Amino acid sequence: MGARQVGKTTLLKQFMQEQTNEVLYLNCDEAMTVSQLTNRNMRQLQLLVGTAKIIVIDEAQKVDNIGLTLKMIVDNFPDIQVIATGSSAFELRNRLNEPLTGRKYEYRLFPISTNEIYKTGNFLDVQRLLESRLIYGSYPDILTHGTEAHELLNFLTDSYLYKDILVSDNLRKPELLDKLLKALAFQVGSEVSYNELSQMIGSDAKTVERYIELLEKCFIIFRLNGLSRNLRNELKKAKKIYFYDNGVRNAVIQQFAPLEMRNDVGALWENFFISERIKFNHYRQYYCNIYFWRTKSQQEIDYIEESNGTFDVFEMKWNPKNANATIPSSFLKTYSVSNTAIVTPENYLDYLL
């Protein structure tokens, strides 16, 4: 699963080229394919499967109750490997979870990660692309067609990225979605309030919460909750919202100015590093809870990972001159901290490679 245009189909086609067994590729953008997979007639499924040993179902969320069809294939063709992709997590998961509970593996694909750029290129490539990725992001098309990045990002955000949300029967006001995304883009790195957001876009808090949940499930944004365990003055219900890709965030507000002309470089750096760290952890199968931390007296930590009762703490500073910043002593005294890091452009690769 992953956002549209992150390369799921490209990855599948490369995988299929490397197989020695017969592969059946089913593209659910085609009406006939959807019809065949919706009609759960055992004889027709046998004819469809044929002699294939691997079945690849692309954009599987477009098939009504796809989980039941996959269950029939898995139950009746035990020697067949099934791979299904989807760009819309809320559709795909809702249609898979019950029929295939305990019988599937889930994988996430993100925009290109720092580690992938390093492994397919070199250290200089990573450094050379940093400013571009802070502004234009890391979608495959953007990285491979850098001179057209602005135009491609506008096309991506206008035509593809929100398609799964806009076709939802429960979303009737796309203009509210546009207003909400802009409000979130301007508040990257700051705490958000659903009540304040609802007033800004002219809606109610419940609608804001629903739209944010849909944007999360489509891999456009993610939430960080405030960590609150012990201290009385910790903010217990605080939350921040980030974008999985800097380019998408900047396209929402149409801000592609060079870094030296911007007043939001700190927010861009924070968004970039946290999203890259999430990719890094996911691909190495390191599972942890993630938070930020702030007190009523304005003590703050940008990003925290918790695993097995211990905490790794990260503070992001775009200017290397601020690398001597300190982690609040009250946090260090209260929590079991394994590692602390002040992350700047000079050392960020230590935490992403």
N, C-alpha and C positions, 0 to 999 in steps of 0.2 A: 504494500500500500504506500501511497505517497501522493503529493500534490500533482496536478496536471503539469505536463511538460518537464518533469524532472528526469525522464529517461527510462521509465519502466518498460515500455515497448521495445526500445533500443536494446536494453539489457536482455530481454527475453529472446529477441531475434538473434543476438550474439550467442546466447545459451543454446538455441536450437541448432545453429550452425555447427556446434561442437559435438552434437549427439550422434551416436552411431545407431541408436534405436529409432524406429519410425516415430515422428512427432506429428500430432494433429493440432494445427493452430486455428483457433476459433476467435474471430474478432466480433465483439458484441456491439460494435458500431454499425454492423450490418443487420438489417431487419430479419433476413432469413435465418441467420445464426441465432438471434434472440428467440425467434419462433421455435426453432428446433430444440433449444434448451428449455424453453418454457413448457413445451408439450412433453410431459414426462411419461411417454409410452416406452416400455422396456424394449420392444422390438425396434422402434425407431432409434433408440439410444445405441443398440447393438450395431445397427447399420451405420450410424454416425461414427462410432468409435472405430469400427473396422479392425484393422490389424495394428493400430497404433499402440505404442507402449508408454508414450508420454502425451498428455493432453494439456495444451496451454490455452487458457480462456482469458482473453484480454478485455478489460473494462467490464468485469463480471457483474458489477453492481447494477448494470442496466437490465439484467434478467430478473424478472419477478420471482421472488423466493428461490434465488440461485442456490441457497444452502441445501434445499431438498434435492435439487438435481445433482449437486455434487455428492450428496449422501448416497443417492442411487448408484452413481458411477463407482464410488469407493466400495460400497457393499457388494456390488455385482461384478466388478472387474478388479479383483484384489491385486493383480499384477501390474496395474496401470498407475503411473505417477501423475497426479493432477496438480497443475500450477494455475492459480487464478490471480489476476491483478485488479486493482480498483483505485481510482483517484479520490473516491469519496468514502472516507472511513465510516461515517455514520450510516450510509446505505449498506456498505459491504459487511460491516460487523453485525448490523441488525439482521441481515439475511443469512449469516453464517453461524453465529454463535450457538444457537440452540441445536440445529441439526448436526453440527460438527464439533460439539464440545469435547475437548480432550483428544481430538483426532486431527488436529491441524497445527501447523507452525505459522506464525505471523512474522513478516519482515517489513521494515520501513525503509523507504528510499527517500533521501533528502536531496536538495540542491547540492552541487559538488562541494565536497569538504576540503579543508586545507590539507589533510593527510592524503587525499586522492591526488591533488595537484602535485604534492611533493613526490609521491610514488610514481606518477606518470611523467614527471618532469624532473625538476631539481630544486634546490634551495633558492636559487636566483629567481626561478619562475614564481615561487610562492611570494617572495618579497616584491617582485615587480608587479604582481597583480593585486597587492594589498589595497592600495588606494582605490583602484577600479572596483574591487569587490565591496568595499565600504559604501560606494556610491551606487553601483549598478548590480550588485549581488552576484550570485553564483549559479544561476540556472545554466544548464549546458549550452543552450543557444546563445546566451549572453557572453559566455566565456569564449566561445568559438567564433563569434561574430562581433568582436568588441567595437568596431567602428559603427555598427548599427545598434548598439546597446539601447540607446534611448528609445528608438522606434520600436524595437522588439519588445521592450518592457511594457510600453503602452499597449501594444497589441496583446501581449500576454494577459495583462490585468483587465483589459476591456473585453476580450473574447473568450478566455479560457478559465482563468483562475477561479472565478466565482460561479462558474456555470452550474456546478452541483448544488450550490445554495439557491441560485435564482430559479431553478426548476422545481424546488421544493414546494409542495402544495401549501405549506404553512407559511411561506414567505410571500407576502403580497405587496410589499413596499420596498423595491430595490433602492429608491432614493434614500431611505433611512440607512440602509447598509452602507451606501457611499458616504453619508455624513458620519456614521459611526467609525468607519475605517479611517477617515481623515482625523477625527478626534483622537483615536488611538495612536495614529502615527505621530501626532504632535506631542503625545504624552509618554512616548517610549522612555523608559528609565525613571518615570515618576509613578507614584501611587495613583490608582484609578478608583473612582467611586461610581457604581452603577447609577446612583441617584443623580450625581452631577452629569454623567454622560447622557442620561435620559433628558435632562433639561436642555443640554446643548443641542441635541438632535430633534427635540420636540416629540418625545415618545414617553414610554413608561419604563421603569427599572426592569420589569419582568421581560419586556421585549428586548431590551439591551442585553440582558443575561442570555436569552435564547439565541440572539444573533451571535454573541461571543462564543457560545458553545458550538454553533454551527461552523464558525470560522476556525475554531480549534480542530474540529473533526475533519475539516477539509485541509488541514496542515498549512494554514495561512498564518495563524498566530498561536502563541502558547502563553499560559499564565504562570507566574511565580507567586505563591502565597507567602505571607510573612511568617517567619519562624517565631513561635511563641510557646515556651515551655515553663519558664521559671520566673523571670523578672517581672515585677508588678507593672513596670512602665513600658513593657513591650507592646507593640501594636498588634492586637490579636486577629483582626479581620482584614488586615491590609493585603493588597494584591497589586502586582504589576503585570503589564501585558507587553509582550515583545512579538516581533515578526520573525518567522523562520528565515526570511531572506531580506537583507537590507535593500536590495533593488526594488522589491515589491513595496516596501515601506516608502521609499523615496518616490516611486511612481504614483502612489496614492495621493501624495501632496505635490507632485510635479516639481520636485526639488532635486536637480542634478548638478548643482554648482560644485566646482572643485572644493576640496577640503579647506584650502586657505581662505575661501570666501564664505565659509559657513559658521553659524553660531551653534550648531547642534552636533559638532564632532564628538563630544563626550558621549552623547546618546547613541550615535552611530557605532562608536567603539564598543560600548557596553552591549548593545544589541548583537553586534557581530560576534564578539567573543563568546557570549552565553550560547548563542545558537550553534556556533562551531563546537563548543564544548559538549553540547547535547548530541551532536552528530558523532563526535569522537567517542563518547561513552557508549552510544548505541551500537556502533559498529564493532567495538571491542567487547560487547556484551557485559558492560559494567553497569549494574543496576543500582540506582541510588535515588533518594528523595532530594528534590531541589527547592531552595527557598531564597528569599532575601531577608534581611533583618533590619529593623529600625525601632528606635524607642521614641517616646514622647519628647524626650530632650534632644531629638534629632541625631543621635548616634546611629550610624548606618553601616551595613555591609552589603555590597552589591549582589553577591552570588554565593550560595552555600550548597555543598553536597553532603548528604548524610548517608552513611553506610555502616551497618553493624554498630550503631550507637556512637560513632565518632564523626567528626565534622572536618571537611576541607573548606577553607575560606578563601574567597577571591575578591579583591578590590580592583576595579579597572581604572587606569589612569592613561589618557591619551598622551599626555606630556611626560616623557621619561624623567623630567626634572622633579616630578612628584612621586617618584618611585620610593622615596623614603617615608611615605605615608605609613601610618600605624593602624593596626586593627584595634578597636576599642577594648580596653582592658576588662571592662565589665563582662563582655562576651567571653573572653578567654578564661575568666575566672569561673564562669557559670557553666560552660559547656566543655566537653571533652574534644579538644581540637587536635587533629593530627598534623595538618599542614596549613600554612597561611601563605598567600601570594599577593603581591601588588603587580598586576599584569599591565605591561606597557608594550608598545610595538617592538621594543628591543628584546623582550623575553617571552612573548606570547606563544612562540612555537614550542617552548618547553612543555606546554600543557595541551598541545594539539597534535603532536607527532609521536 
